[in-house]
Amino acid sequence: MNNLNLEIRKRITFLFFMVFLVMLSLVARLAWIQIFQNTKYQHQALDQRLRQLQVEPKRGIIYDKNGVELAVSASADTVVAIPSEIKNPRQTAQQLADILDMSEDKIYSRLTRKAAAVYVARKTDEKKARAIRELDLAGIRFTEESRRFYPKGGLAAHTLGFVGIDSQGLQGIELSYDDILRGNPGRISVERDAAGREIPEGIKDYIDPDDGHNIYLTIDNVLQHIAERELDKAMLEHEAKSGTIVMMDPQTGGVLALANEPTFDPNNFTSFSPEAWRNRAVSDTYEPGSTFKIITTAAGLEEGVVNPNDKFFDPGYIEVSGQVINCWKAGGHGSQTFSEVVQNSCNPGFVQVGQRIGTEVFYDYIEAFDFGRKTEIDLVGEARGIKYKLDQIGPVELATMSFGHGITVTPMQLVTAVSAIANDGELLRPHLVSEVRDSRGELIKKITPQKNKKVISAQTAQKTRELLAGVVEEGSGTKAGVEGYEIAGKTGTAKHYGVQLYDSSFIGMVPANNPQMVVLVVLSGVSSYPYYGSQVAAPIFHNVVKDGLRYLEIPPQSSVNDDGDDEIKRVEVPNVENLYLSQAQEKLAARGLNVKLEGEGEVIIDQIPYPEAVVNEGSTVVLFFEDGASKDSGYQVTVPELRGMRIREAAELLGELNLRLRWNGSGIIEKQDPVPGVTVNSGRYIEVQLSEK
């Protein structure tokens, strides 16, 4: 009996301890939840009862440089359904479909979803929202959202871009500055029961959204309108596939206008082909053609291998490594100065300048002007352009690049590079945004001109502009001229490979002595005649710049041309061989001649042109030192037509071209060796046979 009682007590004791441990665990767990984890579970319970709705911030306004609104945000009603409160989903869907122009089945599927709330139609117009309100449908509510609106319609569409249904930037400045424009959302919290009904006197919370910052562009809406108007007219007149006009302030790098065709209306961008959304000014590349000769001119002047008064001869073509490169003018331009080479846009002349510069140095200038690189303008989708690698450039590639073929650029790259010449050699980074301000107007950020580098000297830039002014005054760009203003510019024409389509372009700086605007006009895929840049793009430039100058109130120059004597003096080249450099420079300077050095040393061993040659004042004389490069390297000359000339005439012409003369007989030149049009090294003797007739 005692043993039985002892066993029972043991079991009771064990059971007591087990119950005690269970109760202790429950108390500990309850204490952990109620005391230590109180805040966590309180928040979880609150989250189950609270319905949160995100409050969209107001997107920042985009202004032009003068404070004109180009992109604003307006309130719009969004139709929201509470499925649990809708009694007859099919009938409700039918009524909404008639107003919203949506599929009844699509609306029905939304109304019957297992969700607390669903969007039916985002950002509807005021008329539709009013009609739905009048129906007073159970379970259909409205919430206010922000809708993007572009008050100027399609003006500057490619610069502004557009936004999606959730106010996210998708193109243009709207995308590039989306983080700045969008702001931070707020929220509304309402306490509801398990059935989704709002609890009377329940918790309600509202957190204000942070509206986006406002952006001020460098774009001027008036200049933008002028550019778009003229581009639209030109597209119809010349049957082009696309076109671009870019206007830049060369002193700051700010883009004043950027127009593309085809274009679109960002208020209704989905109605246009994605091809129309393409910002061709930064995304498309093309062969610049003769407009690239501006870079060749600047490089040649900076390196001292050419001077405005240097003489060239163009028989209508030039032969380079067995390849014949033609001039656009049949029969060529004959004997001409470099100023005339620029005015006439003479390909053989520029080929010779490229040869004088040399492959490596010319490539360095292409790199310096940032061709083949993005300009880093504040737009997405920018192309780099195409250029040869240095080891891919042979004599023919160097020749074609010197007049703008074999390289592709974007319009923005070319405008930026030419703006460096307009800005005395300072290459600036282009930009479209000048300021960022908050919704109260407080300045957040100001964009100042960013200097990339000095690419040429101010003196070279000025001399280049003077040569380009001759293009508009007397050369191929006369139709770009505006009365009362000196304009420096260059035409360009490039043919599409394999088809009869052309790219016609003109780029110019105005006023030439202190440019305030650089304007590029490009029409791509021109199929009508005429298609030359001088006849197509130059007149468009004229119209844009004429109205732009009037709007900006840039006064005309009192006198574009000096009335003084512009006649170029002829001087005889002195003999400076065996002289010290300082003596040679002094002797040449006394006759108004420039100097280019080859090699290093103290004593001059040779010179081009040779002593007693008669040249234009201001011409370049190349001086060679003993350890210098061969005087033949880099100085290619096209042999002129001498037949029919007398010895004095031939000697004078060859002297200007840095060639020598040997003759037999007397009278008129009947034969010559080498024949006309052959490219030879400077300093070579040309042998002629004279005959009495």
Secondary structure as the mmCIF struct_conf table of DSSP 4:
data_model
#
loop_
_struct_conf.conf_type_id
_struct_conf.id
_struct_conf.beg_label_comp_id
_struct_conf.beg_label_asym_id
_struct_conf.beg_label_seq_id
_struct_conf.end_label_comp_id
_struct_conf.end_label_asym_id
_struct_conf.end_label_seq_id
HELX_RH_AL_P HELX_RH_AL_P1 ASN A 2 ALA A 31
HELX_RH_PI_P HELX_RH_PI_P1 TRP A 32 PHE A 36
BEND BEND1 GLN A 37 GLN A 37
HELX_RH_AL_P HELX_RH_AL_P2 ASN A 38 ARG A 49
STRN STRN1 LEU A 50 VAL A 55
HELX_LH_PP_P HELX_LH_PP_P1 GLU A 56 ILE A 61
STRN STRN2 ILE A 62 TYR A 63
TURN_TY1_P TURN_TY1_P1 LYS A 65 ASN A 66
BEND BEND2 GLY A 67 GLY A 67
STRN STRN3 GLU A 69 ALA A 81
HELX_RH_3T_P HELX_RH_3T_P1 PRO A 83 GLU A 85
BEND BEND3 LYS A 87 LYS A 87
HELX_RH_AL_P HELX_RH_AL_P3 PRO A 89 LEU A 100
TURN_TY1_P TURN_TY1_P2 ASP A 101 ASP A 101
HELX_RH_AL_P HELX_RH_AL_P4 GLU A 104 LEU A 111
TURN_TY1_P TURN_TY1_P3 THR A 112 THR A 112
BEND BEND4 ARG A 113 ALA A 116
STRN STRN4 VAL A 118 THR A 124
HELX_RH_AL_P HELX_RH_AL_P5 GLU A 126 LEU A 135
TURN_TY1_P TURN_TY1_P4 ASP A 136 ASP A 136
TURN_TY1_P TURN_TY1_P5 ALA A 138 GLY A 139
STRN STRN5 ILE A 140 PHE A 149
TURN_TY1_P TURN_TY1_P6 PRO A 151 ALA A 156
HELX_RH_AL_P HELX_RH_AL_P6 ALA A 157 LEU A 160
STRN STRN6 VAL A 163 VAL A 163
TURN_TY1_P TURN_TY1_P7 ILE A 165 ASP A 166
BEND BEND5 SER A 167 SER A 167
STRN STRN7 GLY A 169 GLY A 169
BEND BEND6 GLN A 171 GLN A 171
HELX_RH_AL_P HELX_RH_AL_P7 GLY A 172 SER A 176
TURN_TY1_P TURN_TY1_P8 TYR A 177 TYR A 177
HELX_RH_AL_P HELX_RH_AL_P8 ASP A 178 ARG A 182
STRN STRN8 ASN A 184 ASN A 184
STRN STRN9 GLY A 186 GLU A 191
STRN STRN10 ARG A 192 ARG A 192
TURN_TY1_P TURN_TY1_P9 ALA A 194 ALA A 195
BEND BEND7 GLY A 196 GLY A 196
HELX_LH_PP_P HELX_LH_PP_P2 ARG A 197 ARG A 197
STRN STRN11 GLU A 198 GLU A 198
HELX_LH_PP_P HELX_LH_PP_P3 ILE A 199 ILE A 199
TURN_TY1_P TURN_TY1_P10 PRO A 200 GLU A 201
STRN STRN12 LYS A 204 ILE A 207
STRN STRN13 ASP A 210 ASP A 210
HELX_LH_PP_P HELX_LH_PP_P4 ASP A 211 HIS A 213
STRN STRN14 ASN A 214 LEU A 217
BEND BEND8 THR A 218 THR A 218
HELX_RH_AL_P HELX_RH_AL_P9 ASN A 221 HIS A 238
TURN_TY1_P TURN_TY1_P11 GLU A 239 GLU A 239
BEND BEND9 LYS A 241 LYS A 241
STRN STRN15 SER A 242 ASP A 249
TURN_TY1_P TURN_TY1_P12 PRO A 250 GLY A 253
STRN STRN16 GLY A 254 GLU A 261
BEND BEND10 PRO A 262 PRO A 262
HELX_RH_3T_P HELX_RH_3T_P2 PRO A 266 SER A 271
BEND BEND11 PHE A 272 PHE A 272
HELX_RH_AL_P HELX_RH_AL_P10 PRO A 274 TRP A 277
HELX_RH_AL_P HELX_RH_AL_P11 ARG A 280 SER A 283
STRN STRN17 TYR A 286 TYR A 286
HELX_RH_3T_P HELX_RH_3T_P3 GLY A 289 PHE A 292
HELX_RH_AL_P HELX_RH_AL_P12 LYS A 293 GLU A 303
TURN_TY1_P TURN_TY1_P13 GLY A 304 GLY A 304
BEND BEND12 VAL A 305 VAL A 305
TURN_TY1_P TURN_TY1_P14 PRO A 308 ASN A 309
STRN STRN18 LYS A 311 ASP A 314
BEND BEND13 PRO A 315 GLY A 316
STRN STRN19 TYR A 317 VAL A 320
TURN_TY1_P TURN_TY1_P15 SER A 321 GLY A 322
STRN STRN20 GLN A 323 ASN A 326
BEND BEND14 TRP A 328 LYS A 329
TURN_TY1_P TURN_TY1_P16 ALA A 330 GLY A 331
STRN STRN21 GLY A 334 THR A 337
HELX_RH_AL_P HELX_RH_AL_P13 PHE A 338 ASN A 344
TURN_TY1_P TURN_TY1_P17 SER A 345 SER A 345
HELX_RH_AL_P HELX_RH_AL_P14 ASN A 347 ILE A 357
HELX_RH_AL_P HELX_RH_AL_P15 THR A 359 ALA A 368
TURN_TY1_P TURN_TY1_P18 PHE A 369 GLY A 372
BEND BEND15 ARG A 373 ARG A 373
BEND BEND16 ASP A 378 ASP A 378
BEND BEND17 VAL A 380 GLY A 381
STRN STRN22 ILE A 386 ILE A 386
HELX_RH_3T_P HELX_RH_3T_P4 LEU A 390 GLN A 392
HELX_RH_AL_P HELX_RH_AL_P16 PRO A 395 MET A 401
TURN_TY1_P TURN_TY1_P19 SER A 402 GLY A 404
BEND BEND18 GLY A 406 GLY A 406
STRN STRN23 THR A 408 VAL A 409
HELX_RH_AL_P HELX_RH_AL_P17 PRO A 411 ALA A 422
TURN_TY1_P TURN_TY1_P20 ASN A 423 GLY A 425
STRN STRN24 GLU A 426 LEU A 428
STRN STRN25 HIS A 431 HIS A 431
BEND BEND19 LEU A 432 LEU A 432
STRN STRN26 VAL A 433 ARG A 437
TURN_TY1_P TURN_TY1_P21 SER A 439 ARG A 440
STRN STRN27 LEU A 443 LYS A 446
STRN STRN28 LYS A 451 LYS A 454
BEND BEND20 ILE A 456 ILE A 456
HELX_RH_AL_P HELX_RH_AL_P18 ALA A 458 GLU A 473
TURN_TY1_P TURN_TY1_P22 GLU A 474 GLU A 474
BEND BEND21 GLY A 475 GLY A 475
TURN_TY1_P TURN_TY1_P23 SER A 476 GLY A 477
HELX_RH_3T_P HELX_RH_3T_P5 THR A 478 ALA A 480
TURN_TY1_P TURN_TY1_P24 GLU A 483 GLY A 484
STRN STRN29 ALA A 488 LYS A 495
HELX_LH_PP_P HELX_LH_PP_P5 HIS A 496 HIS A 496
TURN_TY1_P TURN_TY1_P25 TYR A 497 GLY A 498
BEND BEND22 VAL A 499 GLN A 500
STRN STRN30 TYR A 502 VAL A 510
BEND BEND23 PRO A 511 PRO A 511
TURN_TY1_P TURN_TY1_P26 ALA A 512 ASN A 513
BEND BEND24 ASN A 514 ASN A 514
BEND BEND25 GLN A 516 GLN A 516
STRN STRN31 MET A 517 VAL A 526
BEND BEND26 SER A 528 TYR A 529
TURN_TY1_P TURN_TY1_P27 GLY A 533 VAL A 536
HELX_RH_AL_P HELX_RH_AL_P19 ALA A 537 LEU A 552
TURN_TY1_P TURN_TY1_P28 GLU A 553 GLU A 553
HELX_LH_PP_P HELX_LH_PP_P6 ILE A 554 GLN A 557
BEND BEND27 SER A 558 SER A 558
BEND BEND28 VAL A 560 ASN A 561
BEND BEND29 GLY A 564 GLY A 564
HELX_LH_PP_P HELX_LH_PP_P7 GLU A 567 LYS A 569
STRN STRN32 ARG A 570 GLU A 572
HELX_LH_PP_P HELX_LH_PP_P8 VAL A 573 ASN A 575
TURN_TY1_P TURN_TY1_P29 GLU A 577 ASN A 578
BEND BEND30 LEU A 579 LEU A 579
STRN STRN33 TYR A 580 TYR A 580
HELX_RH_AL_P HELX_RH_AL_P20 LEU A 581 ALA A 589
TURN_TY1_P TURN_TY1_P30 ALA A 590 GLY A 592
STRN STRN34 ASN A 594 GLU A 598
BEND BEND31 GLY A 599 GLY A 599
BEND BEND32 GLU A 602 GLU A 602
STRN STRN35 VAL A 603 VAL A 603
STRN STRN36 ILE A 604 ILE A 608
BEND BEND33 PRO A 609 PRO A 609
HELX_LH_PP_P HELX_LH_PP_P9 TYR A 610 TYR A 610
TURN_TY1_P TURN_TY1_P31 PRO A 611 GLU A 612
STRN STRN37 VAL A 614 ASN A 616
TURN_TY1_P TURN_TY1_P32 GLU A 617 GLY A 618
STRN STRN38 THR A 620 PHE A 625
TURN_TY1_P TURN_TY1_P33 GLU A 626 ASP A 627
BEND BEND34 GLY A 628 GLY A 628
HELX_LH_PP_P HELX_LH_PP_P10 ALA A 629 SER A 630
TURN_TY1_P TURN_TY1_P34 LYS A 631 GLY A 634
STRN STRN39 GLN A 636 THR A 638
HELX_LH_PP_P HELX_LH_PP_P11 VAL A 639 GLU A 641
TURN_TY1_P TURN_TY1_P35 ARG A 643 GLY A 644
HELX_RH_AL_P HELX_RH_AL_P21 ILE A 647 GLU A 656
TURN_TY1_P TURN_TY1_P36 LEU A 657 ASN A 658
STRN STRN40 ARG A 660 ASN A 664
BEND BEND35 GLY A 665 GLY A 667
STRN STRN41 ILE A 668 ASP A 673
BEND BEND36 PRO A 674 PRO A 674
HELX_LH_PP_P HELX_LH_PP_P12 VAL A 675 VAL A 675
TURN_TY1_P TURN_TY1_P37 PRO A 676 GLY A 677
STRN STRN42 THR A 679 ASN A 681
TURN_TY1_P TURN_TY1_P38 SER A 682 GLY A 683
STRN STRN43 TYR A 685 SER A 691
#
